[in-house]
Amino acid sequence: MAMVSITSPLLLAHKTKITTCNSSHRRCRHTITASSRPLRAAVIGGGPAGASAAESLANANISTFLFERNPTGSKPCGGAIPLCMMEEFSLPHSLIDRHVSQFLLLSPSNLPSLFSRHLSADTHYIPMLRREVLDSFLRERAKEKGAVVVPGLMTGIKMPRSEKEPYVIQYISEGSTQTIEADVIVGADGANSRVAREIGAGEYATAIAFQERIRLPPSAMSYYTDLAEMYLGSDVSPDFYAWVFPKCDHVAVGTGTVSSKPSIKSLQASLHSRAGTKLAGGTVIRVEAHPIPEHPRPRRVIGRVALVGDAAGYVTKCSGEGIYFAAKSGRLCGEAIGKLWREEGKVTESGLKREYLKKWDDEFSGMFRFLDLLHKVFYKDDAGKEALAEMCADAYVQKRTFECYLDKKMVVGHPWEEMKLAWRTVGSMVRNRVLGREVERLRMLEANLSV
């Protein structure tokens, strides 16, 4: 096993020092303080969460090492981000594949609700991009700020015996096993986070996302120039939704589920059936699958280790959105570590909970709870999904939806309009109980006849 020590060229580039003494032939570490030497941070995972954390850490003059096991890979992700993310994270418009100004929601019975009243191709649109393009850009920017990008797979963490000792990270890079010391770790390594397992952060339920990238003939692709589709129904997902999202020269076609993971390919086949001729003549150029967290982990900070992004469980119910929350949590965590080191001279569990977790929960826990409630109300069966699709045809619902989504703010609505919306919701739920049951009956009949 090779040891990347504190005196290796990699760390010397960041002017990291360690003092030693010869007493009893042991290496003696001084207390880790802001005045003794730079803090060493390891960020595990190079997606939006990890890259944003690494950039913030590097900006705080912290010796930062960003580990990414597959720099050329990509996650099966729809790729939609809120418009506010472009400015907030200084993303160049060259990253955007499509400006989506029309969003088509299809109910279980294939009744369409078109979102277009509050969208425009110029000022109010949904940016669509590819994760491999975004992730690569964010990692490169972190590198430009001073982070060292390490192509490697983290395999284990040796825990410190005291708060003064570093963590020892084991990883595989270029075929050899190596280790590196770090004073603080940011776990940004996805829903199956090894960092979370190593520190005992607790388990959580995950969904599986399955996606095909399909290159369509030019005539078929023109239909999706500025249009994205979302399909509801137990045939495409019993507890989530399916999507067809446009990219630069292809469409991303996928679905996700928690309760029916073994049936994911049959759900995907049903999506193809629902989309029909719109995908005719297409060629599958890539197939992807990946777990998605269903709720935050029981513990997100343990010792000097903090979890961010999917590793922390920051994916919303109902919409399944995670890119913005990944980048936001990574930045917030990196800034918290920088502040603690700068102002207190140390990074502790209580400090991370105060400066990172509390700020995160104060800003976003209400939004996550609200979307979780919507999911429980509307996604439990096809009747609820029919009601949701009907509600989404309402102009006021569309206005409130995009106010919250595009700007990532829970906006307080007009009291009278909110009261009318509540009544319309009840009416939709009552009406669509009948329609939903009928759709389910017809699907069961069709399934029995095909046997």
Disulfide bonds with the S-S distance in Angstrom:
none
